Amino acid sequence: MRYEMRLLDTGWTVWDTQTNTPVSVSGRWQTGLAIDGAEFLLHRLNEQKQDGLKPGM
């Protein structure tokens, strides 16, 4: 999968394995998230990628 979750000191981060950076949605890094929010975003992004859609929320 292109996107994964990583636990950092500040909380959960949704990570883009292709760019090796945190995911940015609407100009905001997706870091310091609660596990529920990170899981939701992770599944959404990976589903969009599998469907051939450009991830962009």
C-alpha atoms as one frame of an Amber mdcrd trajectory, in Angstrom:
protein
   0.000   0.000   0.000   1.142   3.502  -0.689  -0.048   4.919   2.642   0.672
   3.643   6.120   0.357   4.736   9.731   3.327   5.507  11.931   3.343   6.217
  15.630   5.541   9.216  16.385   6.122  11.137  19.624   3.223  13.481  18.809
   0.680  10.761  17.960  -0.270   8.875  14.815   0.875  10.052  11.390  -0.449
   8.984   7.998   2.662   8.426   5.899   3.125   8.473   2.127   5.590   5.678
   1.381   6.183   6.985  -2.140   7.358  10.447  -1.084   8.617   9.326   2.358
   6.801  12.217   4.028   3.636  12.685   6.078   0.475  13.058   4.016  -0.713
  16.623   3.456  -4.445  17.288   3.134  -5.520  20.832   2.271  -2.008  22.025
   3.106  -1.925  20.412   6.560   0.366  17.583   7.566  -1.580  14.615   8.895
   0.463  14.201  12.068  -0.407  14.040  15.761  -3.683  12.247  15.040  -5.758
  10.022  17.288  -5.686   6.405  16.135  -9.324   6.486  14.936  -8.764   9.517
  12.717  -5.517   8.138  11.328  -7.121   4.770  10.506 -10.057   6.454   8.775
  -7.801   8.641   6.645  -5.460   5.752   5.869  -8.285   3.564   4.584  -9.790
   6.407   2.554  -6.507   7.257   0.855  -5.647   3.646   0.063  -9.147   2.997
  -1.322  -8.912   6.047  -3.574  -5.493   4.939  -4.785  -6.770   1.410  -5.571
  -9.730   2.871  -7.480  -7.353   4.945  -9.586  -8.524   8.237  -8.113  -6.141
  10.989  -7.193  -6.106  11.223  -3.372  -7.369  14.618  -2.360  -9.848  15.212
   0.361
